[in-house]
């Protein structure tokens, strides 16, 4: 019932759901670009329409009743960004403990323009030894879905090049808020 409703919403609003979720047991899904609250809403509708069990992090302040109950049912995990937590290691441990886990993260980390992406998605994937799958939303062409899985064994620079090339054609909801796809220059990945 809910799946049919989600498909109807996408169709009625003119969105095309494209791509297929790869046959993996575990993966970190990059969800980009992220410049509007609508991004999360559309990706949730996509998740329900395709009946994909993807978990995601959401601000802990959203977990008030009844919204929190709904978010948890949709796969959300609360994240308190106001205090320093060992989020990367906790999520790596979560991957180790689960037989099946897809985790979607928006590496922009905010809907505002930023000069760099947050590196957590990359640290989690590399530390947990799970693939990175690129998911997208394209407002210009009203398409959203799953794209490529990054090839294993690439360097961080090769991965960033693949990510930049993949996301280049997609238009954000608010293009002026979309920052460059880059990691902070002082950050080093310990591959």
C-alpha positions in Angstrom: 0.0 0.0 0.0 2.7 2.5 1.0 4.9 1.4 -1.9 2.0 2.1 -4.4 1.4 5.5 -2.8 5.1 6.5 -3.1 5.1 5.4 -6.7 2.0 7.4 -7.4 3.5 10.5 -5.7 6.6 10.2 -7.9 4.6 9.8 -11.0 2.1 12.5 -10.2 4.9 15.0 -9.5 6.8 14.1 -12.7 9.8 12.3 -11.1 11.5 9.4 -12.8 13.1 6.8 -10.4 16.2 5.4 -12.3 18.9 2.9 -11.7 19.0 -0.2 -9.6 20.3 -0.9 -6.2 23.4 -3.1 -6.6 23.2 -6.7 -5.3 25.3 -6.0 -2.2 24.9 -6.9 1.5 26.5 -3.7 2.8 27.3 -0.3 1.3 27.6 3.4 2.1 25.3 5.4 -0.3 26.3 8.9 -1.1 23.2 11.1 -1.5 23.9 14.3 -3.4 23.5 17.1 -4.2 21.9 18.2 -0.9 20.8 21.9 -1.0 17.2 21.7 0.1 15.0 19.9 2.7 13.1 18.6 -0.3 16.1 16.3 -1.2 15.5 14.1 1.9 11.8 14.0 1.3 12.2 12.9 -2.4 14.8 10.4 -1.5 12.5 8.9 1.2 9.7 8.7 -1.3 12.1 6.9 -3.7 13.2 4.5 -0.9 9.6 3.6 -0.1 8.6 3.3 -3.8 11.5 0.9 -4.5 11.2 -0.9 -1.2 14.9 -0.4 -0.4 16.0 -0.9 3.1 18.4 2.1 3.4 19.2 3.6 6.8 20.1 7.3 7.1 21.2 9.8 9.8 18.9 12.7 10.7 19.3 15.6 13.2 18.4 14.4 16.7 16.1 17.4 17.0 13.7 15.9 14.5 13.1 12.9 16.8 10.1 14.3 18.7 6.8 12.5 18.8 5.2 11.7 16.4 7.8 12.6 13.7 10.6 10.6 15.5 8.5 7.4 15.4 7.9 7.9 11.7 11.5 8.7 11.0 12.7 5.5 12.8 10.2 3.5 10.9 11.6 4.9 7.6 15.1 3.9 8.7 16.5 7.1 10.4 19.1 7.0 13.1 19.4 10.2 15.3 22.6 12.1 15.1 23.5 14.9 17.6 25.8 17.2 15.8 26.1 19.7 18.7 28.6 17.5 20.6 31.6 15.6 19.5 30.9 11.9 19.2 32.8 9.0 17.8 30.3 8.7 15.0 32.6 7.2 12.4 33.8 4.4 14.7 30.3 3.8 16.0 29.0 3.3 12.4 31.9 1.1 11.5 31.0 -1.1 14.4 27.4 -1.1 13.3 28.5 -2.3 9.9 30.5 -5.1 11.5 27.6 -6.2 13.6 25.0 -6.3 10.8 24.6 -8.9 8.1 22.9 -6.4 5.8 23.2 -2.6 6.0 22.8 0.2 3.5 23.6 3.6 5.0 22.8 6.8 3.0 24.8 9.9 3.9 24.8 13.4 2.5 28.5 14.4 2.5 27.7 18.0 2.0 26.5 17.8 5.6 24.3 20.9 5.3 22.0 22.6 2.8 24.3 25.7 2.7 27.3 26.2 0.4 30.5 24.8 1.9 34.0 24.6 0.3 34.4 20.9 1.2 32.5 17.8 1.7 32.5 16.1 5.0 34.8 13.0 5.0 32.7 10.7 7.3 31.2 8.7 4.4 34.6 7.9 3.0 36.1 7.1 6.4 33.2 4.8 7.3 33.3 3.0 3.9 37.1 2.5 4.0 37.2 1.5 7.6 34.2 -0.9 7.3 35.6 -2.2 4.0 32.3 -1.7 2.2 31.6 -0.2 -1.2 30.5 3.3 -1.9 27.4 3.7 -4.1 26.5 7.0 -5.6 22.8 8.1 -5.4 21.5 11.3 -6.9 18.7 13.7 -7.3 18.5 15.9 -10.4 15.9 18.7 -10.2 16.4 20.0 -13.8 15.5 16.6 -15.3 13.3 15.5 -12.3 15.2 12.2 -11.9 16.5 10.5 -8.8 18.1 7.2 -8.2 21.1 5.0 -7.8 24.1 5.3 -10.1 27.5 3.8 -9.9 29.4 1.8 -7.3 33.0 3.1 -7.0 35.5 0.6 -8.2 37.5 -1.1 -5.4 41.2 -0.4 -5.1 41.1 3.2 -6.3 43.0 5.9 -4.4 41.2 8.7 -2.7 42.0 11.1 -5.6 40.7 8.5 -8.1 37.5 8.1 -6.1 37.0 11.9 -5.9 37.6 12.2 -9.6 34.9 9.5 -10.2 32.5 11.2 -7.8 33.0 14.6 -9.5 32.4 13.1 -13.0 29.3 11.3 -11.8 27.7 14.3 -10.1 28.7 16.9 -12.7 25.5 16.6 -14.9 23.0 16.8 -12.0 21.3 20.0 -10.9 20.6 20.8 -7.3 17.4 22.2 -6.0 19.2 25.4 -5.1 22.3 25.4 -7.4 24.0 28.4 -5.7 24.2 26.3 -2.4 26.1 23.5 -4.1 29.8 23.5 -3.2 32.7 21.8 -4.8 33.3 18.0 -4.4 36.5 18.1 -2.5 37.9 17.0 0.9 39.6 19.6 3.2 43.2 19.9 2.1 44.5 19.1 5.6 42.5 15.8 5.7 44.4 12.6 4.9 42.7 9.3 4.3 44.6 6.4 5.9 43.9 3.8 3.3 
